[in-house]
Amino acid sequence: MLSIDRLGRDYEEIGRQWRILTKEKCVDICVIDMPLLDTRQGKDLMGTFIADLVLQILSFVAQSERENIKKRQAQGIAAAKQRGVRFGRPEKPLPDDFGELVLRWESKDLSFEAVLRMCGMSQATFYRRLRDFRSESEEPRDDS
């Protein structure tokens, strides 16, 4: 395998997978980027001890690195949100005649399916946008 962190996401999982493969299934593992972790060589007590020791250290380093990456990512996301960066899929704009379509639907001039088709929305999206539209319409406006 290329790197020891391919065995798992954290220290315990890497150790558990290593034990399963090397001890229970008697598989030889060669970690390309760490020649000390080659179970094909050094099958004596000292070789096994060194491989287990290096595995423990590298597993710890891999988990620490992963935790640091997650922490930096969370900090970056928080900073971006403070700058006003929006995450996720952009919201589809409401049709200009959305209010009119809603009135026609409520007065039974249009079927629900026709309104959905004309708005280009799913049922769930339509109801969510309708709720938002109504709450925006009810807010008092300050035209001073």
Secondary structure as UniProt FT lines:
FT   HELIX           4..7
FT   HELIX           11..19
FT   HELIX           20..24
FT   TURN            32..33
FT   TURN            35..36
FT   TURN            39..40
FT   HELIX           45..82
FT   TURN            83..84
FT   TURN            96..97
FT   HELIX           98..106
FT   TURN            107..108
FT   HELIX           112..119
FT   HELIX           123..138
//
